[in-house]
Amino acid sequence: MGDDPYYCDFAAYHYFAMALLLDKNIFNDFPEIKNHMDALTKLNGIKKYLNNRPKIINVGINPKMKINGIEMPTGENPIKKN
């Protein structure tokens, strides 16, 4: 969580992002975490990935990914094998 991102920052980001899916206000009292998330989200490669990744829906109920308008369980390979 310093000036330069390290591998561990991306790992923390992943778990923080999962927590935000469950509760969008979970870090309201933790500005350092919010700043960390904002800084990583603004990195060009991360920003591009986040804008193009599958949408996660029904978190906490029946989680699924939505890819090209098709809902599928998380963990499935969306590439059809011939």
N, C-alpha and C positions, 0 to 999 in steps of 0.2 A: 504494500500500500504506500510505496514511496513514489518518487518522481518518475522512475522507469518501471514498466511492467515486467514481472517475473512469472515463471511458470506457475508458482503457487498462487499468484493473483488471479489467474484464469480459473484455477481449481476453485478458489473461494467464490469467484463470480458465479460459477455454475451452481453452487449450492445456495447462494444468496438468491439467484434468479428463480430457483425451484421454490424457495420460501415465499418469494413475491407472488408466484402463481397461486399460492394458497391464501395469502393475505397481503393485499397491496399496501397496507399501512404498517407492516411489521417492522420496518426500519425508520419510522417517523421520529423516534427518539434517538436515532443513531446517525447523525449527519456524516460521520466518517465513512460509514458503509455506503450511504447514498452517494457521496462524492466518489468513492471507489467505483461503484457501479456506473456512474455517469462518465467517468474518465475512460473506463474500458469500453463502454458502449460507443464512444466517439472515435475510437481507433478505426482507421479505414477498413481493414480486413474484417474486424468484428462487426462494424456497422453494415457492411455488405452482406455478411452471413446472416445477421439478425433480420435484415430486410427480405431475405430469400428463403429462410428456413421454413419447414412445415409449421403450420399453426397447431398449437396444443390446445385441445378443448376438453371440457368435462373433467377438469382436474379435481380430485377429491371425490368424484362420483363414479365415473367410468372413463378414465383418461384415454384419449385417442389423438392421433395426428390427422390433420386435414391436408391432403396433398392433391392439388389440382381439383378441388371440390369433392374429393372422395375421402370419407372417414375410414380410418383403419386403426386397429389396436397398436399401441406403442410397442416397439420392439420388432415389428414385422418389417421385412425387407420389401420396400415398395416397388422394386424392380422385378418384373415378372420374368421368370426363367422359361426358355423355350424347350 
